[in-house]
Amino acid sequence: MEKFQKNMYVVLVEPKNPGNIGSSVRAMKNMGIANLRLVNPVDYRDHEEQRKLGYRSQEIIENSQVFATLSEALADISTVFLATARKGKWKKNFVSPEQCGELVAERILKEKVALVFGREDSGVTIDESQLANFHIHIPSAVSYPSLNLSQAVMVLSYEVYKKALMTPQKNPYPKVAPKKSYERLMNNIWGLMKRLEFREDDYGLFHRSLRRALTRTHWTNADIAVFDRACKQVRWFCEKHLGMTFEVDE
């Protein structure tokens, strides 16, 4: 239980309704999740509706953290699950809520894991969706499902609780590197490509494909260090023999 509470996070992206935040933390409290992060939220800490719907869960609110971007909120997280109702070209690796619980159970003792929930009205952007290792589709009896934010939090929190806390733990995977390490590697690879006159704008097809390819891996810090060294060697050669200079993301 201690490791679960330490390593399990819920991240809400730009929630617009204080009541939804209150209802979400109450769902979290019931399922043993204590860590809440919010990206550009509405004013919520002392809001009456939040306090009413988040009854007996205010310690989660008091300890919650606010970030300017989703990337910053996930910087130290190793594995990210994004709940989304929309499928598209840039959303891959869909799992069910039950599979999400199983995957969390395999990782939670070794690394930080986050459940991410998008904006109530528009979800997440393409670039935000690429920060997720897995996308979760919650089945519904209607053609166009529209779960309330706190309902989605409750469904996934329950599956995580059921698998991670009520079943024997197995840890077949090594600890995955945090998102900030992947981001650094991606920026260094993309910086090399641009400096070598790769003709494509930022956030174009290749740039997004590169981010998606890295996000779908399960590399450790040692794995990423191998590619960091490869980038460093290419930069050294270009600087020494071609007189080029580089901006490096450390």
Residue, then its C-alpha position, 0 to 999 in steps of 0.5 A: m500500500e505504501k509503494f502504491q500511494k507513493n508512486m500512483y498519480v492522477v493528472l487532470v488537464e485544465p479542469k474547468n469545473p471545481g465540482n469535477i475536481g472535488s468529485s475526482v479527489r473523492a473517487m481517488k480517496n476511496m481507491g487509495i490514490a493520494n497524489l493529484r497533479l493539475v495542469n492550468p486548473v480553474d481556481y479550486r482549492d477553497h471553492e465551495e463546490q469543490r469542498k462539498l463534492g470532495y468531502r473528507s478528501q481535502e488532504i489530497i487537495e491540500n497536497s495537490q500540485v499545479f503545473a503550466t503544461l502536461s509535459e512538466a506535470l509528467a517530467d518525473i513519471s515513467t509510465v503514462f496512461l491517458a483516458t480518451a474517447r477519441k481514436g486517431k492517427w496519433k493515438k496508439n496502444f489502446v488498452s481496456p480499463e482492466q488491462c490498465g490495472e494489470l499494467v499498473a500492477e506490474r510497474i507500480l512497485k518500481e516506478k511512478v505511474a500516472l493516469v491522465f484525464g483531458r479537458e472536459d470539453s476537448g480532451v487533449t491535443i495531439d502533442e499532449s496525447q503523444l506523452a502517453n505510453f498507453h491510451i485507455h478506452i472506457p467501453s460504453a453502451v451508447s455510440y458517443p460516450s460522454l463520461n463525466l470527469s469524476q466518473a472516468v477517474m472512478v472507473l480507472s481508479y477502481e481497476v488500478y486499485k483492484k489489480a494493484l492492491m488486491t492481487p499478488q504483485k509481479n514485477p517482470y520489467p526493469k524500472v523505466a526512465p522518467k519522461k524528462s529523460y525521453e524528452r531530452l533524448m528526443n530534443n537532442i535527436w531532433g536538434l541533430m536532424k535540424r542542424l544537419e539540414f533535415r527539411e521539415d518544420d517542428y511538429g511535422l510528420f517526422h517530429r511527431s513520429l519520432r516522439r511517438a516511437l520513443t514514447r512507445t518504448h520501455w527503456t531504462n535510464a541505461d538504455i537512454a544513456v546509450f543513445d545519448r552517447a551516440c548523439k554526443q559522438v555525432r555532435w563531437f564529429c561535426e564540431k571537430h571535422l565540420g566546424m558546426t555548433f549545437e545547442v544541447d538539451e542537458 
